[in-house]
């Protein structure tokens, strides 16, 4: 089973023991932007908001 983007980003954050607040500081995105990954309908998330955490985690 393939993980959704939301599930993968949450797994990466949890694996590193980060809270949303800590991740917010590291990637310079607001909690509301990061929290929107949890929403069922996340089609309005900008590519930039997905690329920043991906670069931080070192994933594609």
Secondary structure, DSSP 8 states (H G I E B T S, - for coil): ----HHHHHHHHHHHTT--HHHHHHHHT--HHHHHGGGSS--TTS-HHHHHHHHHHHT--
